[in-house]
């Protein structure tokens, strides 16, 4: 999960991309938001990122 692209995110340029957890943290200033398909998945991804921090 740390290196597999599994975190959907919206970039500041408006592109929808998938990043690994490590990439999402490293490129946080280039991401507008985490954009999972459902609210529950979004919360789970945010909780995971917060736990890593």
Order of alpha helices (4+ residues) and beta strands (2+ residues): beta-beta-alpha-beta-alpha
